[in-house]
């Protein structure tokens, strides 16, 4: 194995986050723009309401396995970087790099998706020309929030998550009220959901269901944010596994309620073609007054997810910079604020560039590609942990790893091709760097 120079000395991050802080940061990443945007492309792939719910169940199983592996590893390696660190420690440097680079590219794409979703919901109809500039401004603002310290990030996450959950409760309540009115009045209620047909069963295929699950996984992956903050959590061996479990269970309950409400109100066809599905849900259920409320909720959810994502990507870039797998200038912690300032700023610049050029639906699939590979490494790493470190049987990691591979293979081919190319660029960068270091070592030996 090629020797890597020791990490650049710099201050460590401070342990300032408790259990509630970690849970809210994880929820902020999961219950974000994904719940407002991911069910439409997933419904298009699934082909029917029942198939969409089946895809949600499949995504939840894979996400549960990944969450369990992540919690088990984070308790053993409570430092910044998540599976980048786990892969290096348990499998080797190249495995760790594969996990870290996959996370950085996947979650950077997620950041762009969150920023664009925020702009779509925040601006009125007819203002499409301003969406990308507004998304870029949102990225810049939230990077600035992160630069003030992790406690500011945690406080902002709490406020946003509570507000978003309240808005999602309004969406679900509109469906419950419509269903009750329909039961009392006969075939239809106040809304028009009964008039929207579901997709024909002939449209449903196993491949479509698996592809839908891969897209839905985009909305589940936020619990990794808790693990990447391992160096800033108090009592990480106990806090991180508990926070991952609590955040996952809450998110799953919310997604199940929202998926049921959307397919009931719109049907699979209506949901698949909806640019703003939750807005259309309250409209279909006769709650016109709630349209602006849902729009504000979507905008807040996007900002909350973006805030948490920038935090997680910055910490992974910090860990990779410390070991030279990204430029070492990124591996420095600001002594005053205890934040990876350079890494955060670099991530912000890349996200701004993306939001000025990318398409929303395309980056969802690309993000899933990178994040699923990241969790594949996490499952393989957790599989080899000894009995004294285990929190779940090895079959959980086997199911998680296999699920990641299957979901990646079912993603849209364009996302897979783009992901492989960007992944290869990262491997090429690391290979060239190691080659230069070997040549310098041989020259010095002479």
Buried (B, 14 or more C-beta within 10 A) or exposed (E): EEEBEEEBEBEEBBBBBBBEBBBBBBBBBBBBBBBBBBBBBBBBBBBBBBBBBBBBBBBBBBBBBBBBBBBBBBBBBBBBBBBBBBBBBBBEBBBBBBBBBBBBBBBBBBBBBBBBBBBBBBBEEEEEEBBBEBBBBBBBEBBEBBBEBBBBBBBBBBEBBEBBBEBBEBBBBBBEBBBEBBEEEEEEBBBBBBEBEBBEEEBBEEEBBBBBBBBBBBBBBBBBBBBBBBBBBBEBEEBBBBBBBBBBEBBBEBBBBBBBBBBBBBBBBBBBEBEBBBBBBBBBBBBEEBBEBBBBBBBBBBBBBBBBBBBBBBBBBBBBBBBBBBBBEBBBBBEEBBBBBBBBBBBBEBBBBBBEEBEBBBBBBBBBBBBBBBBBBBBBBBBEBEEEEBBBEEEBBBBBBBBBBBBBEBBBEEBBEBBEEBBEEBEEBBEEBBEEBEEEEEEEEE
